[in-house]
Amino acid sequence: AVLAQALTDKVSPAALSIFRQMAAGGGAAPQITFRLGCAETVPGESVLIVGGHDALGGWSPEKGLRMTTDEGAYPSWTAEASLPLAAGSKVEYKYVRDRCFSGEGFVWEEGENRCFALPAGERGGSWEKKDEAFGAPSTTVIQRVGKEPAAGKTPMALAEAPSPLSATTIATLPVEEAPTTEGSEPDQRSSVSAATPAGGLVNVPSQVSIANEGMMQRLASLSALGQLVDDADQMMQLRNQMEAEDAQLDERPVRYGAKHLSTPIVVVSSEMHPWSKTGGLAMIAGSYGYEFALRGHRTMAIAPMYDDYKNFTCIGSTRIELAGGWHEVRYFHHQQKYGVGKVCDYVFVDHPCYRRAAGLYGPPDGEYEDNLFRFALFSLAAAEAPLVLEIDGSTYGQDVLFICNDWQTGILPVYLLYKYKMHRTYENARSMIVIHNINYQGKYSKEHFPVDSFLHLPAGLAGADLQGEDMHLGPDCINLLAGGIRTADRVLTVSPNYAMEIQSPEGGCGLHDLLCQRGGELRLAGILNGISDEWSPATDPHIARNFRLSDFEAGKAECKLALQKELGLGEDPGACLIGFCGRLCYQKGLSLIMGCIEWLMQGQPNRCQVILMGKGEPCWASALSAAEGRYRGRVCGYVGFD
């Protein structure tokens, strides 16, 4: 009792009531476990209990009590924790579906609040509260676990008069929809708008905890590992063959339907497979153009023109103000058809600054000194393209969705906000910035490249959004990726796990605080990269033998033997064959791989074989060649991509 008095100002009234009951000899407080039968949920969603009790978040969804289910229990949901409640207490509550994974936010059940009250005189024990039918308050009972209900205590009618927090004063969270949707919030950087019920309580979360696993679910799945088949007809043949086989299976793969097909999609990337490529970014960007077109969107994929490409025609030009002058760019166009009414307009921006022999971004040991100019010019040209290019009799217009990729296009959302929207252009347009690799951010000296005179943006406004920090530049830093993160309507990454990782100090590369802020606004999520259709071993035209589940052992063995023979490795079916394909740089773990090569080669001659493929930093390319020369027939080091 003395301790309870000392804690009076530090605990909630409900918890203090329970503590006093225990101190008075009442024993442990009764524990209530919620159960709900809800078949309206879909994979990726979750259910929360929100109510007036402290443990139910005080009507705040972000603090509500989360429920779980599994394949065996569905559609039955069980609360993750039991709720302690003093005997005789009454609590109002509602169930809320967490649909943040699809961009729809928290959806509250309709109707009056639910309510339950424990009988007076109870001193401990476990109770279950069973509800059915999400959206309709029930009159089910509280039942004591392992004990028949006592006469006079249950069944109990739970219907109560509406409270100030009834459904008529609680609104659904107005959040943007999934990545292919048309944005709806009134401001480019608007955060989640809060609905305030009667009584002044706000039921909309203002910040989302990183540790809240339910907030970062898979949004959708796009084919994004690469179009290794460049011929459009062959790609469509593969897709049709796979779908025909899928139709014969009992369990078909999940298909994600497109929404808002009237919204044109503009994919903006510094590289585009198969025309320009240094790594996975090109494959993903090229795949976006293919997948959005296949789903029925009018789709444009735009990239710089680093070389002369076949079957492209100049369809227009425009003049762009940048770096204190005017610069003319030309647009080259090629239309790829993927079926009736399903086309992608591939557009390349031509300017002398993109024609460089040393590489797309610079020599292997550095970058071009004018890269800020090159990609600011490209971003502005991409923003102009939907307005000035007439394709198939019309322009794309202003009501488009820009999908920007990595630091090279990070400044495009900044231009949309301060160059276009402020002058009543692109008012209904939306932008997304997709982070493929947060290690590369596009940092430049603000003193050498002033925001106003070089980038032609209002320094007092855009300067804060482009502000960065660097161990060499200090605060005199422009950060293109940070600018895109701050000003884009949605920030996406290539997987849900990566979306969580970059919000940590270890994985955020200095941007974790900013990304946590965007996550708190429900504007950060991860889309799990899919696998291109041709990677299916049943239809892959590049492997020695196609195989399915019924003959995969024989099929894989034959493919393994053919690969060993082609690469000059020992033709041993029992060898452990390990492969790496990626950029040759420290970030990809080359130091770890090369550090254990010697250990892997110990023992029997063909105990282990290693294939290393990629391109990047010269030091790692040399290390690959050295390992192959030392362990010829057991290690294959291939500098490049095949």
SVG drawing of the C-alpha trace seen along z (x, -y; Angstrom):
<svg xmlns="http://www.w3.org/2000/svg" viewBox="-28 -33 76 70">
<polyline fill="none" stroke="black" stroke-width="0.4" points="0.0,0.0 2.9,-2.4 4.5,-1.6 1.2,-2.1 0.9,-5.6 4.5,-6.4 3.6,-5.4 0.4,-7.4 1.8,-10.0 3.7,-7.6 1.2,-4.9 -2.1,-5.1 -5.3,-5.1 -6.3,-1.7 -2.9,-0.1 -3.0,-1.7 -6.4,-0.3 -5.2,3.2 -2.1,2.8 -4.2,1.6 -6.5,4.6 -3.5,6.9 -2.0,5.1 -5.3,5.5 -5.0,9.2 -7.1,9.6 -4.3,11.6 -3.5,11.3 -5.8,9.2 -8.0,11.0 -6.4,11.4 -8.6,10.9 -7.7,12.5 -9.4,11.2 -10.4,13.5 -12.1,12.4 -13.5,14.3 -12.8,12.2 -12.7,13.6 -12.6,10.2 -8.9,9.8 -6.4,10.6 -2.8,11.7 -0.6,8.8 -3.2,7.2 -3.5,7.4 -6.1,6.6 -5.8,4.3 -8.0,3.7 -8.3,0.0 -10.1,-1.4 -10.2,-3.6 -8.0,-1.4 -4.3,-2.3 -3.3,1.1 -5.6,0.5 -3.8,-2.7 -6.3,-5.2 -8.1,-5.1 -4.9,-5.5 -4.4,-2.8 -0.6,-3.0 -0.7,-2.0 -3.5,0.5 -3.2,4.2 -2.3,6.2 -3.8,9.5 -2.3,12.5 -3.4,15.5 -1.8,18.3 -2.7,20.6 -4.2,23.2 -6.2,20.7 -7.5,18.3 -10.0,16.7 -9.6,16.7 -7.5,13.9 -6.0,13.8 -4.6,10.8 -0.8,10.9 -1.1,10.1 -3.7,10.5 -5.3,7.4 -5.2,6.9 -8.5,5.4 -9.8,4.7 -13.0,6.5 -16.1,4.5 -14.3,2.4 -16.0,1.6 -14.0,0.8 -15.2,-0.3 -13.3,0.8 -13.4,1.4 -11.5,3.6 -9.4,1.9 -8.0,3.5 -4.4,2.4 -4.3,2.0 -1.2,-0.2 0.5,2.4 -1.8,1.4 -1.7,-2.3 -5.3,-2.4 -4.3,-2.9 -6.4,-2.0 -10.0,-0.9 -12.2,-1.1 -15.2,1.2 -18.5,-0.5 -21.3,-0.6 -21.4,-1.4 -18.4,-0.7 -18.1,2.7 -18.1,2.9 -17.4,5.4 -17.4,5.4 -16.0,7.9 -18.3,9.0 -17.6,7.4 -15.8,9.5 -13.5,11.3 -10.0,11.8 -7.8,13.3 -8.2,15.9 -8.0,16.0 -11.0,14.9 -11.7,14.9 -13.6,12.3 -14.9,13.9 -16.3,11.6 -17.5,12.5 -18.1,10.5 -15.8,7.6 -18.0,4.5 -21.0,5.6 -20.8,5.3 -21.9,8.7 -23.7,9.8 -21.3,12.6 -20.0,13.4 -17.0,13.2 -16.1,16.7 -13.8,17.8 -11.2,20.2 -11.4,23.7 -14.5,23.0 -18.2,23.1 -19.8,19.6 -21.2,18.9 -24.9,18.2 -25.8,14.6 -22.5,13.6 -22.8,14.9 -24.1,14.6 -24.0,10.8 -25.5,8.5 -22.8,6.1 -24.9,3.7 -24.4,0.3 -25.6,-3.2 -23.3,-5.0 -20.4,-6.9 -18.7,-10.1 -16.3,-7.8 -19.0,-6.1 -18.4,-5.2 -20.1,-8.3 -17.2,-10.4 -14.4,-8.1 -13.0,-8.3 -11.0,-6.0 -7.3,-7.0 -6.9,-8.9 -3.7,-7.5 -2.5,-7.1 -3.1,-3.8 -0.7,-1.3 2.2,-2.3 0.2,-2.3 -2.5,-4.6 -3.3,-8.2 -2.4,-10.4 -5.1,-12.4 -3.6,-14.5 -3.7,-18.3 0.0,-19.0 3.1,-17.5 4.5,-16.7 1.4,-16.6 1.5,-14.2 -1.3,-12.0 -4.4,-14.1 -6.0,-13.5 -9.6,-13.0 -10.7,-14.4 -13.7,-12.8 -16.0,-14.4 -14.4,-14.9 -11.1,-16.1 -9.5,-12.6 -7.5,-12.0 -7.6,-8.5 -5.0,-8.8 -1.4,-7.9 1.2,-10.8 4.2,-8.5 4.9,-4.9 7.4,-3.0 10.1,-1.2 9.6,1.8 6.0,2.1 6.3,5.0 2.7,4.6 3.4,1.3 5.9,2.5 4.2,5.2 4.7,6.1 2.8,3.7 2.9,5.4 5.1,7.5 6.6,6.2 8.8,8.3 12.1,6.6 15.2,8.8 15.8,8.3 14.6,8.8 17.3,11.1 15.2,11.7 15.3,8.4 12.8,9.4 9.3,8.3 7.5,11.1 9.7,13.7 9.0,12.1 5.2,12.3 5.5,15.9 7.2,16.8 4.6,14.9 1.7,16.6 3.3,20.0 3.8,19.5 0.3,18.3 -1.1,21.3 0.9,23.7 -0.2,21.8 -3.8,22.3 -3.4,26.0 -2.0,25.9 -4.1,26.2 -2.4,23.3 -1.9,20.4 0.6,17.6 -0.7,14.4 -1.6,11.8 -1.8,8.1 -4.4,6.2 -3.7,2.7 -5.6,-0.3 -6.2,-3.7 -5.3,-2.6 -6.1,-6.1 -3.0,-7.4 0.1,-7.5 3.3,-6.2 6.7,-7.8 9.6,-5.7 12.8,-7.9 16.1,-6.1 19.8,-6.9 20.1,-3.5 17.7,-1.2 18.2,2.4 19.1,3.5 20.5,0.2 22.5,-1.0 23.5,0.9 26.0,1.0 24.0,3.3 20.5,4.1 19.1,0.6 18.9,0.9 17.1,4.3 14.6,3.1 13.9,-0.2 13.4,1.7 11.2,4.2 9.0,1.3 8.3,0.2 7.4,3.7 5.2,4.5 3.2,1.3 2.5,1.4 1.5,5.0 -1.1,4.1 -2.7,1.5 -1.1,-1.8 0.1,-4.3 3.8,-4.0 6.9,-6.0 10.4,-4.9 13.0,-7.6 16.8,-7.5 19.9,-9.4 21.1,-8.5 24.7,-7.4 25.2,-6.1 23.4,-5.7 20.7,-3.1 19.0,-1.3 15.3,-1.8 15.0,-5.1 13.6,-8.3 14.0,-11.9 10.5,-13.1 11.2,-16.5 13.5,-18.8 13.3,-21.5 15.5,-24.1 16.3,-23.9 17.7,-26.5 20.4,-25.2 23.9,-26.4 23.3,-29.9 22.4,-29.1 20.1,-27.4 20.7,-23.9 18.9,-22.1 18.1,-18.4 16.6,-16.1 14.2,-13.2 14.6,-9.9 11.7,-7.5 11.0,-3.8 7.6,-2.2 7.5,1.4 4.2,3.3 3.3,6.0 -0.1,6.8 -3.3,5.0 -3.3,1.6 -0.3,2.4 2.8,0.4 5.8,-1.2 7.2,-4.4 11.0,-4.3 12.4,-7.8 16.1,-8.7 17.4,-12.2 20.3,-13.2 22.9,-15.8 26.7,-15.9 27.3,-15.6 26.1,-12.0 28.5,-10.7 31.4,-9.7 33.8,-6.8 34.9,-6.1 31.4,-4.9 27.9,-6.1 29.0,-7.9 32.7,-8.2 36.0,-6.2 36.2,-3.2 38.1,-5.2 35.8,-8.2 33.0,-10.2 32.7,-12.9 33.0,-16.4 29.9,-17.6 27.6,-14.7 25.4,-17.2 24.8,-19.1 24.3,-15.9 21.6,-14.4 19.9,-17.7 19.6,-18.3 18.2,-14.8 15.7,-15.2 14.4,-18.5 14.2,-16.9 12.2,-14.0 9.9,-16.4 9.3,-18.2 8.8,-15.1 5.1,-14.4 4.3,-18.1 6.1,-18.5 6.2,-15.1 3.3,-14.2 3.1,-10.4 0.2,-8.7 -1.6,-12.0 -1.4,-13.3 1.0,-14.2 1.0,-12.3 -0.2,-15.5 0.1,-16.7 -1.8,-14.1 1.0,-11.5 2.9,-9.5 6.7,-9.8 8.7,-6.8 12.2,-8.1 15.1,-5.8 18.1,-6.5 20.2,-9.6 20.5,-10.4 16.8,-11.4 16.4,-12.5 16.2,-16.1 13.2,-15.5 10.6,-15.6 12.3,-18.8 11.8,-20.4 8.2,-19.2 7.5,-21.0 9.4,-24.2 9.6,-24.8 6.3,-23.3 3.7,-23.1 4.4,-26.6 3.5,-27.8 0.4,-25.7 1.8,-23.0 1.7,-19.3 -0.7,-20.2 -2.2,-16.7 1.0,-14.8 2.6,-12.6 6.1,-11.3 7.8,-8.3 11.5,-7.9 12.7,-4.3 15.9,-3.6 17.9,-0.8 21.2,-1.5 21.3,-4.1 25.1,-4.1 25.1,-6.3 23.4,-9.7 24.7,-12.3 26.6,-14.7 28.0,-18.0 29.4,-21.2 26.7,-23.9 29.4,-26.6 30.5,-25.3 26.9,-24.5 24.6,-27.2 21.0,-26.1 19.7,-29.3 22.3,-30.2 23.2,-26.7 20.1,-24.6 17.7,-27.5 15.7,-26.7 14.5,-29.1 17.4,-28.7 15.2,-29.8 12.8,-26.9 14.5,-24.1 17.8,-24.7 16.5,-23.1 15.1,-20.1 18.4,-19.5 20.5,-20.0 22.9,-17.2 25.9,-16.5 29.2,-14.8 32.4,-14.1 34.4,-16.0 32.0,-18.7 30.4,-19.2 27.2,-21.3 28.2,-22.7 26.5,-19.8 23.8,-19.2 22.3,-15.7 20.1,-14.8 18.8,-11.6 17.8,-13.4 16.0,-16.0 14.0,-13.3 13.2,-11.6 11.9,-14.9 9.8,-16.0 8.4,-12.8 4.9,-11.7 6.1,-8.2 9.5,-6.6 9.9,-3.0 12.7,-0.5 13.4,2.9 12.2,5.0 10.3,4.6 13.4,5.6 15.5,3.0 12.8,0.4 13.4,1.3 17.2,1.5 17.6,-2.0 15.8,-3.4 18.6,-2.2 21.8,-4.1 23.8,-1.2 21.9,-0.9 20.7,-4.5 24.1,-5.9 23.3,-9.2 19.7,-9.4 18.1,-7.2 16.5,-10.1 14.9,-11.5 13.7,-8.0 12.2,-7.4 10.3,-10.7 8.9,-9.6 8.1,-6.2 6.2,-8.0 4.2,-9.8 3.3,-6.4 5.2,-7.5 7.9,-4.8 7.5,-1.2 9.2,1.7 8.1,3.6 9.7,7.0 11.5,7.4 10.0,10.1 11.7,12.5 11.4,12.0 9.2,14.6 12.1,16.2 13.8,17.2 11.3,20.1 13.3,23.3 10.3,24.7 10.5,22.1 14.0,20.5 15.5,20.5 19.1,20.1 19.6,23.3 20.7,26.7 17.5,28.4 14.1,27.2 12.7,28.9 9.7,28.8 9.0,30.1 8.5,33.6 12.0,33.9 14.0,31.1 16.8,33.4 17.7,34.7 17.2,31.3 19.4,29.4 22.1,32.1 22.2,31.7 22.3,27.9 25.1,28.0 27.2,30.3 26.7,28.0 27.7,24.9 30.8,26.7 31.8,27.7 31.2,24.2 33.3,22.4 36.1,24.9 35.4,26.3 35.8,29.9 32.8,31.9 31.9,33.3 28.2,33.8 29.0,34.0 30.9,30.7 29.3,27.9 28.8,25.1 28.6,21.6 27.8,18.6 28.0,14.8 26.7,12.2 26.7,8.5 28.7,5.3 32.3,5.7 32.6,3.4 33.1,3.6 29.5,3.1 28.5,6.3 30.7,8.4 33.6,9.1 36.0,8.8 34.1,11.6 33.9,13.8 37.6,13.4 38.7,13.9 37.3,17.4 38.2,18.6 41.3,20.4 39.3,22.1 36.7,23.3 39.4,24.8 40.8,26.9 40.2,30.7 39.2,32.8 39.9,31.5 36.3,30.7 34.9,30.4 33.8,26.8 33.6,24.7 33.1,21.0 31.8,18.8 32.2,15.0 30.6,12.7 30.3,8.9 32.0,5.6 32.9,2.6 36.1,1.5 39.4,2.6 40.9,4.0 38.1,6.6 38.3,7.4 42.0,8.2 41.2,10.3 38.8,12.4 41.4,13.0 44.0,13.9 41.7,16.4 40.9,18.0 44.6,18.3 45.4,19.8 42.6,22.4 42.1,23.0 39.3,25.5 37.8,24.8 37.2,21.0 35.8,19.0 36.2,15.2 34.2,13.4 34.5,9.6 31.3,8.5 27.8,9.8 26.6,12.7"/>
</svg>
